[in-house]
């Protein structure tokens, strides 16, 4: 995305390749609200900034309406209330984009508000354009509602200590039939007792969404189940292979919006323990439009070690191309991330937040909730992911050593702002450098990273990819700041 400063708005705007505004950051002056109620502030803000966000105002008329997952009906695009999340001194209000009175999967708006008094810090819009679809036959909708109710009944029965619900087998068979896998029947006997190979398999939940089908994203964001990744660091967990599901019906069209059932179920593939899976099923044809294994949170591609160190090859230097460096990145869990809000996943978490603070103006990546942060090494976005990963792992390591983060860094306010493309001596940031800025009270004001290499500035390699630089800046300057004050 491209980020520019609008002096008339006193804000930074990030736009995508279609020139759609995706993020507004009120960098020079927060947008002040007359209300101290977060939802009221968010609604007023969105209506005031609708033109900038390129959202027709009639789509904002139901912002106060709580979104529904089980009442599809004829209706054009609207935005409806999803959630309100509180973190320290801020509140994020999220809204689902809806179509046919059903939330669009992982799409919507979010507004972040600093409290006392309420001031909007920024907003994010990852809504879908060009939604075109139709409602399936009512009888098919009711059939899936029945399946959803069975999953809900099982949860209630289990919570009450009554065992599984009577319809549990039926709902499981329904799901296994969709993925064309047997396992809902008794398959063997042990000690004269019937035992199921998939005894832990069951449908956990179901609800309706709207999903715009993209074949290239069918397997958790990829067109096909990913091949086994390259060997990782010693002791790393192996990647879980995705189930190979049946081809979609010929009736399914790329780019068309479909009413789908999001089904989350537990199933034990051959050779693995029971895992939790998510599928989006187009309810008329039974086609699985999307599948992912819910084994962990969001992942990202990072350099766990300097490629020269991890490979032992002295020729793998920072001036190599992405094609070469790509062999030395690792697919890692991004720990302690904030949950998605309004369908958006940001690089913001318990310890750090990656955000634009310093020249050059380059916004961090924002992806749809549940989507991995996978980028080529020689990109600013790859640098942002590494900035989040290495800073978070630094604080987790310090905490694992027995230090209480809130006490040891009592002069800092968490999450600490980190700019993945900042400048030290050169405003363009085209220098090999990084820096730590104090806040004057024994804590951190900002952590900034420039570049690792200057041979290819069109395809930059960020300084944030080097974990040792993180330990120098925060592990050195950041920890010494509190000890040297006064």
Buried (B, 14 or more C-beta within 10 A) or exposed (E): BEBEBEEEBEBBBBBBEEEBBBBBBBBEEBBEBEEEEBBBBBBBBBBEBBEBBBBEEEBBEBBEBEBBBEEBEEBEBBBBBBBBBEBEEBBBBBBBBBBBBBBBBBBBBBBBBBBEEBBBBBBBBBBBEEBEBEBBEEEBBEBBBBBBBBBBBBBEBBEEEEEBBEBBBBBBBBBBEBBEBEBBEEEEEEEEEEEBBBEEBBBBBBBBBBBBBEEEBBBBBBEEBBEEEEEBEEEEEEBBBBBEBEEBEEEBEEEBBBBBBBBBBBBBBEEEEEBEBBBBBBBBBBBBBBBBBBBEBBBBBBBBBBBBBBEEEEEBBBEBEBEBBBEBBBBBBBBBBBEBBBBBBBBBBBBBBBBBBBBBBBBBBBBBBBBBBBBBBBBBBBBBBBBBBBBBBBBBEBBEEEBEBEEBBEBBBBBBBBBBBBBBEEEEBBBEBBBBBBBEEBBBBBBBBBBBBBEBEEBBBBBBBBBEBBBBBBBEBBBEBBEEEE
